[in-house]
Every structure is written in C-alpha cells, then in structure tokens.
C-alpha cells in the first residue's frame, strides 16, 4: 500500500460517529415499533425476510 496514508485519529472519529449513528437509528426504530401496530410491522418484517430468502437462493 504505497502512498496510502492513514490518520488513526480520523479513523477513530469515523468509528465513533458510525457507532453513534447506529444507536440513533436503533432509538428511532424502537420508537417506530412502539407506535406501529403489530400487524403492520410484522408484515413488513415477513416481506423483508422473504426477500432475503429469495435473494439467497439466487446466489
């Protein structure tokens, strides 16, 4: 990796920011789950899981 210069401070800052963004997303998602009827979010999860299963079979 000639010519590649890594700034460990930048990498650590990116890592921290990514972690904080994930936590913020989890908070938003939990709030959505709390206010959304079970029938709605369970249907969406089923569609998501089914889509993953189908794409896995294509590989």
Phi and psi restraints in degrees (range 20) as a CNS / XPLOR table:
assign (resid 1 and name C) (resid 2 and name N)
       (resid 2 and name CA) (resid 2 and name C) 1.0 -73.1 20.0 2
assign (resid 2 and name N) (resid 2 and name CA)
       (resid 2 and name C) (resid 3 and name N) 1.0 133.7 20.0 2
assign (resid 2 and name C) (resid 3 and name N)
       (resid 3 and name CA) (resid 3 and name C) 1.0 86.2 20.0 2
assign (resid 3 and name N) (resid 3 and name CA)
       (resid 3 and name C) (resid 4 and name N) 1.0 -3.8 20.0 2
assign (resid 3 and name C) (resid 4 and name N)
       (resid 4 and name CA) (resid 4 and name C) 1.0 -91.4 20.0 2
assign (resid 4 and name N) (resid 4 and name CA)
       (resid 4 and name C) (resid 5 and name N) 1.0 124.7 20.0 2
assign (resid 4 and name C) (resid 5 and name N)
       (resid 5 and name CA) (resid 5 and name C) 1.0 -119.5 20.0 2
assign (resid 5 and name N) (resid 5 and name CA)
       (resid 5 and name C) (resid 6 and name N) 1.0 119.9 20.0 2
assign (resid 5 and name C) (resid 6 and name N)
       (resid 6 and name CA) (resid 6 and name C) 1.0 -102.6 20.0 2
assign (resid 6 and name N) (resid 6 and name CA)
       (resid 6 and name C) (resid 7 and name N) 1.0 135.4 20.0 2
assign (resid 6 and name C) (resid 7 and name N)
       (resid 7 and name CA) (resid 7 and name C) 1.0 -105.3 20.0 2
assign (resid 7 and name N) (resid 7 and name CA)
       (resid 7 and name C) (resid 8 and name N) 1.0 106.9 20.0 2
assign (resid 7 and name C) (resid 8 and name N)
       (resid 8 and name CA) (resid 8 and name C) 1.0 -62.1 20.0 2
assign (resid 8 and name N) (resid 8 and name CA)
       (resid 8 and name C) (resid 9 and name N) 1.0 -31.9 20.0 2
assign (resid 8 and name C) (resid 9 and name N)
       (resid 9 and name CA) (resid 9 and name C) 1.0 -65.2 20.0 2
assign (resid 9 and name N) (resid 9 and name CA)
       (resid 9 and name C) (resid 10 and name N) 1.0 -41.8 20.0 2
assign (resid 9 and name C) (resid 10 and name N)
       (resid 10 and name CA) (resid 10 and name C) 1.0 -64.1 20.0 2
assign (resid 10 and name N) (resid 10 and name CA)
       (resid 10 and name C) (resid 11 and name N) 1.0 -42.2 20.0 2
assign (resid 10 and name C) (resid 11 and name N)
       (resid 11 and name CA) (resid 11 and name C) 1.0 -63.0 20.0 2
assign (resid 11 and name N) (resid 11 and name CA)
       (resid 11 and name C) (resid 12 and name N) 1.0 -41.5 20.0 2
assign (resid 11 and name C) (resid 12 and name N)
       (resid 12 and name CA) (resid 12 and name C) 1.0 -66.1 20.0 2
assign (resid 12 and name N) (resid 12 and name CA)
       (resid 12 and name C) (resid 13 and name N) 1.0 -39.3 20.0 2
assign (resid 12 and name C) (resid 13 and name N)
       (resid 13 and name CA) (resid 13 and name C) 1.0 -64.5 20.0 2
assign (resid 13 and name N) (resid 13 and name CA)
       (resid 13 and name C) (resid 14 and name N) 1.0 -41.3 20.0 2
assign (resid 13 and name C) (resid 14 and name N)
       (resid 14 and name CA) (resid 14 and name C) 1.0 -62.3 20.0 2
assign (resid 14 and name N) (resid 14 and name CA)
       (resid 14 and name C) (resid 15 and name N) 1.0 -42.6 20.0 2
assign (resid 14 and name C) (resid 15 and name N)
       (resid 15 and name CA) (resid 15 and name C) 1.0 -61.0 20.0 2
assign (resid 15 and name N) (resid 15 and name CA)
       (resid 15 and name C) (resid 16 and name N) 1.0 -44.6 20.0 2
assign (resid 15 and name C) (resid 16 and name N)
       (resid 16 and name CA) (resid 16 and name C) 1.0 -64.7 20.0 2
assign (resid 16 and name N) (resid 16 and name CA)
       (resid 16 and name C) (resid 17 and name N) 1.0 -45.3 20.0 2
assign (resid 16 and name C) (resid 17 and name N)
       (resid 17 and name CA) (resid 17 and name C) 1.0 -62.2 20.0 2
assign (resid 17 and name N) (resid 17 and name CA)
       (resid 17 and name C) (resid 18 and name N) 1.0 -43.0 20.0 2
assign (resid 17 and name C) (resid 18 and name N)
       (resid 18 and name CA) (resid 18 and name C) 1.0 -61.2 20.0 2
assign (resid 18 and name N) (resid 18 and name CA)
       (resid 18 and name C) (resid 19 and name N) 1.0 -42.6 20.0 2
assign (resid 18 and name C) (resid 19 and name N)
       (resid 19 and name CA) (resid 19 and name C) 1.0 -62.6 20.0 2
assign (resid 19 and name N) (resid 19 and name CA)
       (resid 19 and name C) (resid 20 and name N) 1.0 -44.2 20.0 2
assign (resid 19 and name C) (resid 20 and name N)
       (resid 20 and name CA) (resid 20 and name C) 1.0 -65.0 20.0 2
assign (resid 20 and name N) (resid 20 and name CA)
       (resid 20 and name C) (resid 21 and name N) 1.0 -37.8 20.0 2
assign (resid 20 and name C) (resid 21 and name N)
       (resid 21 and name CA) (resid 21 and name C) 1.0 -64.4 20.0 2
assign (resid 21 and name N) (resid 21 and name CA)
       (resid 21 and name C) (resid 22 and name N) 1.0 -40.2 20.0 2
assign (resid 21 and name C) (resid 22 and name N)
       (resid 22 and name CA) (resid 22 and name C) 1.0 -63.5 20.0 2
assign (resid 22 and name N) (resid 22 and name CA)
       (resid 22 and name C) (resid 23 and name N) 1.0 -43.6 20.0 2
assign (resid 22 and name C) (resid 23 and name N)
       (resid 23 and name CA) (resid 23 and name C) 1.0 -62.7 20.0 2
assign (resid 23 and name N) (resid 23 and name CA)
       (resid 23 and name C) (resid 24 and name N) 1.0 -41.0 20.0 2
assign (resid 23 and name C) (resid 24 and name N)
       (resid 24 and name CA) (resid 24 and name C) 1.0 -63.8 20.0 2
assign (resid 24 and name N) (resid 24 and name CA)
       (resid 24 and name C) (resid 25 and name N) 1.0 -40.6 20.0 2
assign (resid 24 and name C) (resid 25 and name N)
       (resid 25 and name CA) (resid 25 and name C) 1.0 -62.9 20.0 2
assign (resid 25 and name N) (resid 25 and name CA)
       (resid 25 and name C) (resid 26 and name N) 1.0 -43.4 20.0 2
assign (resid 25 and name C) (resid 26 and name N)
       (resid 26 and name CA) (resid 26 and name C) 1.0 -59.9 20.0 2
assign (resid 26 and name N) (resid 26 and name CA)
       (resid 26 and name C) (resid 27 and name N) 1.0 -43.4 20.0 2
assign (resid 26 and name C) (resid 27 and name N)
       (resid 27 and name CA) (resid 27 and name C) 1.0 -59.3 20.0 2
assign (resid 27 and name N) (resid 27 and name CA)
       (resid 27 and name C) (resid 28 and name N) 1.0 -46.1 20.0 2
assign (resid 27 and name C) (resid 28 and name N)
       (resid 28 and name CA) (resid 28 and name C) 1.0 -62.5 20.0 2
assign (resid 28 and name N) (resid 28 and name CA)
       (resid 28 and name C) (resid 29 and name N) 1.0 -42.0 20.0 2
assign (resid 28 and name C) (resid 29 and name N)
       (resid 29 and name CA) (resid 29 and name C) 1.0 -66.5 20.0 2
assign (resid 29 and name N) (resid 29 and name CA)
       (resid 29 and name C) (resid 30 and name N) 1.0 -40.6 20.0 2
assign (resid 29 and name C) (resid 30 and name N)
       (resid 30 and name CA) (resid 30 and name C) 1.0 -62.6 20.0 2
assign (resid 30 and name N) (resid 30 and name CA)
       (resid 30 and name C) (resid 31 and name N) 1.0 -42.0 20.0 2
assign (resid 30 and name C) (resid 31 and name N)
       (resid 31 and name CA) (resid 31 and name C) 1.0 -61.9 20.0 2
assign (resid 31 and name N) (resid 31 and name CA)
       (resid 31 and name C) (resid 32 and name N) 1.0 -41.6 20.0 2
assign (resid 31 and name C) (resid 32 and name N)
       (resid 32 and name CA) (resid 32 and name C) 1.0 -62.7 20.0 2
assign (resid 32 and name N) (resid 32 and name CA)
       (resid 32 and name C) (resid 33 and name N) 1.0 -44.3 20.0 2
assign (resid 32 and name C) (resid 33 and name N)
       (resid 33 and name CA) (resid 33 and name C) 1.0 -60.7 20.0 2
assign (resid 33 and name N) (resid 33 and name CA)
       (resid 33 and name C) (resid 34 and name N) 1.0 -39.5 20.0 2
assign (resid 33 and name C) (resid 34 and name N)
       (resid 34 and name CA) (resid 34 and name C) 1.0 -65.6 20.0 2
assign (resid 34 and name N) (resid 34 and name CA)
       (resid 34 and name C) (resid 35 and name N) 1.0 -35.9 20.0 2
assign (resid 34 and name C) (resid 35 and name N)
       (resid 35 and name CA) (resid 35 and name C) 1.0 -96.4 20.0 2
assign (resid 35 and name N) (resid 35 and name CA)
       (resid 35 and name C) (resid 36 and name N) 1.0 -5.5 20.0 2
assign (resid 35 and name C) (resid 36 and name N)
       (resid 36 and name CA) (resid 36 and name C) 1.0 -101.2 20.0 2
assign (resid 36 and name N) (resid 36 and name CA)
       (resid 36 and name C) (resid 37 and name N) 1.0 132.4 20.0 2
assign (resid 36 and name C) (resid 37 and name N)
       (resid 37 and name CA) (resid 37 and name C) 1.0 -57.6 20.0 2
assign (resid 37 and name N) (resid 37 and name CA)
       (resid 37 and name C) (resid 38 and name N) 1.0 144.9 20.0 2
assign (resid 37 and name C) (resid 38 and name N)
       (resid 38 and name CA) (resid 38 and name C) 1.0 -54.2 20.0 2
assign (resid 38 and name N) (resid 38 and name CA)
       (resid 38 and name C) (resid 39 and name N) 1.0 -40.0 20.0 2
assign (resid 38 and name C) (resid 39 and name N)
       (resid 39 and name CA) (resid 39 and name C) 1.0 -60.1 20.0 2
assign (resid 39 and name N) (resid 39 and name CA)
       (resid 39 and name C) (resid 40 and name N) 1.0 -38.0 20.0 2
assign (resid 39 and name C) (resid 40 and name N)
       (resid 40 and name CA) (resid 40 and name C) 1.0 -69.8 20.0 2
assign (resid 40 and name N) (resid 40 and name CA)
       (resid 40 and name C) (resid 41 and name N) 1.0 -54.5 20.0 2
assign (resid 40 and name C) (resid 41 and name N)
       (resid 41 and name CA) (resid 41 and name C) 1.0 -72.1 20.0 2
assign (resid 41 and name N) (resid 41 and name CA)
       (resid 41 and name C) (resid 42 and name N) 1.0 -30.6 20.0 2
assign (resid 41 and name C) (resid 42 and name N)
       (resid 42 and name CA) (resid 42 and name C) 1.0 -68.5 20.0 2
assign (resid 42 and name N) (resid 42 and name CA)
       (resid 42 and name C) (resid 43 and name N) 1.0 -36.1 20.0 2
assign (resid 42 and name C) (resid 43 and name N)
       (resid 43 and name CA) (resid 43 and name C) 1.0 -63.6 20.0 2
assign (resid 43 and name N) (resid 43 and name CA)
       (resid 43 and name C) (resid 44 and name N) 1.0 -43.2 20.0 2
assign (resid 43 and name C) (resid 44 and name N)
       (resid 44 and name CA) (resid 44 and name C) 1.0 -64.1 20.0 2
assign (resid 44 and name N) (resid 44 and name CA)
       (resid 44 and name C) (resid 45 and name N) 1.0 -40.4 20.0 2
assign (resid 44 and name C) (resid 45 and name N)
       (resid 45 and name CA) (resid 45 and name C) 1.0 -64.7 20.0 2
assign (resid 45 and name N) (resid 45 and name CA)
       (resid 45 and name C) (resid 46 and name N) 1.0 -40.0 20.0 2
assign (resid 45 and name C) (resid 46 and name N)
       (resid 46 and name CA) (resid 46 and name C) 1.0 -61.1 20.0 2
assign (resid 46 and name N) (resid 46 and name CA)
       (resid 46 and name C) (resid 47 and name N) 1.0 -44.6 20.0 2
assign (resid 46 and name C) (resid 47 and name N)
       (resid 47 and name CA) (resid 47 and name C) 1.0 -62.4 20.0 2
assign (resid 47 and name N) (resid 47 and name CA)
       (resid 47 and name C) (resid 48 and name N) 1.0 -40.2 20.0 2
assign (resid 47 and name C) (resid 48 and name N)
       (resid 48 and name CA) (resid 48 and name C) 1.0 -65.0 20.0 2
assign (resid 48 and name N) (resid 48 and name CA)
       (resid 48 and name C) (resid 49 and name N) 1.0 -48.2 20.0 2
assign (resid 48 and name C) (resid 49 and name N)
       (resid 49 and name CA) (resid 49 and name C) 1.0 -62.3 20.0 2
assign (resid 49 and name N) (resid 49 and name CA)
       (resid 49 and name C) (resid 50 and name N) 1.0 -43.9 20.0 2
assign (resid 49 and name C) (resid 50 and name N)
       (resid 50 and name CA) (resid 50 and name C) 1.0 -60.5 20.0 2
assign (resid 50 and name N) (resid 50 and name CA)
       (resid 50 and name C) (resid 51 and name N) 1.0 -40.6 20.0 2
assign (resid 50 and name C) (resid 51 and name N)
       (resid 51 and name CA) (resid 51 and name C) 1.0 -64.5 20.0 2
assign (resid 51 and name N) (resid 51 and name CA)
       (resid 51 and name C) (resid 52 and name N) 1.0 -39.1 20.0 2
assign (resid 51 and name C) (resid 52 and name N)
       (resid 52 and name CA) (resid 52 and name C) 1.0 -66.0 20.0 2
assign (resid 52 and name N) (resid 52 and name CA)
       (resid 52 and name C) (resid 53 and name N) 1.0 -42.3 20.0 2
assign (resid 52 and name C) (resid 53 and name N)
       (resid 53 and name CA) (resid 53 and name C) 1.0 -61.8 20.0 2
assign (resid 53 and name N) (resid 53 and name CA)
       (resid 53 and name C) (resid 54 and name N) 1.0 -42.1 20.0 2
assign (resid 53 and name C) (resid 54 and name N)
       (resid 54 and name CA) (resid 54 and name C) 1.0 -65.9 20.0 2
assign (resid 54 and name N) (resid 54 and name CA)
       (resid 54 and name C) (resid 55 and name N) 1.0 -45.2 20.0 2
assign (resid 54 and name C) (resid 55 and name N)
       (resid 55 and name CA) (resid 55 and name C) 1.0 -67.2 20.0 2
assign (resid 55 and name N) (resid 55 and name CA)
       (resid 55 and name C) (resid 56 and name N) 1.0 -30.6 20.0 2
assign (resid 55 and name C) (resid 56 and name N)
       (resid 56 and name CA) (resid 56 and name C) 1.0 -67.6 20.0 2
assign (resid 56 and name N) (resid 56 and name CA)
       (resid 56 and name C) (resid 57 and name N) 1.0 -32.4 20.0 2
assign (resid 56 and name C) (resid 57 and name N)
       (resid 57 and name CA) (resid 57 and name C) 1.0 -73.0 20.0 2
assign (resid 57 and name N) (resid 57 and name CA)
       (resid 57 and name C) (resid 58 and name N) 1.0 -25.3 20.0 2
assign (resid 57 and name C) (resid 58 and name N)
       (resid 58 and name CA) (resid 58 and name C) 1.0 -76.2 20.0 2
assign (resid 58 and name N) (resid 58 and name CA)
       (resid 58 and name C) (resid 59 and name N) 1.0 -18.9 20.0 2
